Amino acid sequence: MLYLIDAQLPPALARAMRQAGFDAAHVVELGLATATDGVIWDEATSRSAVLVTKDRDFSLLRVAKGEGPIVLWVRVGNIDDRTLIDQLLSAMPQIGEAVGRDEAVIEFVGC
């Protein structure tokens, strides 16, 4: 399962996820740094990816449409990249279970 990391999150998150054994790509790596939400949504859908984002609009869109990519909504305050990465990687077993259940929106609140 590909985890497509949205622009508000650091590219280092995708690298760390790959190092941990997850298939992950940041929108910057795909040439989508300035892409609209619609383009990112379509990219995640076409790749059957989990869209990892801090943007609440994606979770609202997923619920409203009733279809599209699984949205992993990252709801953390202003924390440094290393803390974010460590917290998210620690939660990946639970996140993976939610993905396996095909949950439409998965909220990650952090510690």
C-alpha positions as CSV (number, residue, x, y, z in Angstrom):
1,M,0.0,0.0,0.0
2,L,1.4,3.4,-1.0
3,Y,1.3,6.2,1.5
4,L,1.2,9.5,-0.5
5,I,2.4,12.3,1.7
6,D,0.8,15.7,1.1
7,A,2.8,19.0,0.8
8,Q,2.2,20.3,4.4
9,L,4.2,17.3,5.8
10,P,7.9,17.1,5.4
11,P,9.5,15.0,2.6
12,A,11.6,13.4,5.4
13,L,8.5,11.6,6.5
14,A,8.3,9.7,3.2
15,R,12.0,8.8,3.5
16,A,11.6,7.6,7.1
17,M,8.6,5.5,6.2
18,R,10.5,3.9,3.3
19,Q,13.4,3.2,5.6
20,A,10.9,1.5,8.0
21,G,9.7,-0.7,5.2
22,F,6.6,1.2,4.0
23,D,5.9,2.2,0.5
24,A,5.7,6.0,0.7
25,A,6.2,9.0,-1.6
26,H,6.0,12.7,-1.0
27,V,4.1,14.9,-3.5
28,V,7.4,16.7,-4.2
29,E,9.0,13.5,-5.3
30,L,6.2,13.0,-7.8
31,G,6.4,16.6,-9.2
32,L,3.2,17.6,-7.5
33,A,4.6,20.2,-5.1
34,T,2.3,22.9,-6.4
35,A,-0.5,20.7,-7.5
36,T,-4.1,21.5,-6.5
37,D,-6.0,19.4,-4.0
38,G,-8.0,17.9,-6.9
39,V,-4.8,16.7,-8.7
40,I,-3.4,15.2,-5.5
41,W,-6.7,13.5,-4.8
42,D,-6.8,12.0,-8.3
43,E,-3.2,10.9,-7.9
44,A,-3.9,9.1,-4.7
45,T,-7.0,7.6,-6.1
46,S,-5.3,6.3,-9.3
47,R,-2.5,4.8,-7.2
48,S,-4.9,3.3,-4.6
49,A,-2.8,5.2,-2.1
50,V,-3.5,6.3,1.4
51,L,-3.4,10.1,1.3
52,V,-1.4,11.4,4.4
53,T,-2.3,15.0,5.0
54,K,-2.8,17.7,7.6
55,D,-5.5,19.2,5.4
56,R,-8.9,18.7,6.9
57,D,-10.5,19.4,3.5
58,F,-9.4,16.0,2.3
59,S,-11.1,14.2,5.2
60,L,-14.3,16.1,4.6
61,L,-14.2,15.4,0.9
62,R,-13.7,11.7,1.5
63,V,-16.7,11.5,3.8
64,A,-18.9,13.6,1.4
65,K,-18.0,11.6,-1.7
66,G,-18.2,8.2,0.0
67,E,-15.3,7.1,-2.2
68,G,-11.8,7.9,-3.1
69,P,-8.5,7.3,-1.3
70,I,-8.2,6.4,2.4
71,V,-7.3,9.7,4.2
72,L,-4.8,9.6,7.0
73,W,-5.5,12.9,8.7
74,V,-2.5,14.0,10.7
75,R,-3.8,16.3,13.5
76,V,-0.7,17.4,15.4
77,G,0.2,20.8,16.5
78,N,3.4,22.5,15.6
79,I,6.0,19.9,16.5
80,D,9.4,19.3,15.0
81,D,9.8,16.9,12.1
82,R,11.7,14.3,14.1
83,T,9.0,14.1,16.7
84,L,6.3,13.9,14.1
85,I,8.1,11.1,12.3
86,D,8.8,9.1,15.5
87,Q,5.2,9.4,16.6
88,L,3.7,8.4,13.2
89,L,6.1,5.5,12.8
90,S,5.2,4.3,16.3
91,A,1.5,4.4,15.3
92,M,1.9,2.5,12.0
93,P,0.8,-0.9,13.4
94,Q,-2.6,0.7,14.4
95,I,-2.8,2.8,11.2
96,G,-2.1,-0.3,9.1
97,E,-5.0,-2.1,10.9
98,A,-7.3,0.8,10.1
99,V,-6.2,0.7,6.5
100,G,-6.8,-3.0,6.4
101,R,-10.4,-2.4,7.6
102,D,-10.7,0.1,4.7
103,E,-11.6,3.0,7.0
104,A,-12.4,6.1,5.0
105,V,-10.7,8.6,7.3
106,I,-8.1,7.7,9.9
107,E,-7.3,10.4,12.4
108,F,-3.8,10.5,13.8
109,V,-3.6,12.8,16.8
110,G,-0.2,12.0,18.1
111,C,0.9,12.1,21.7
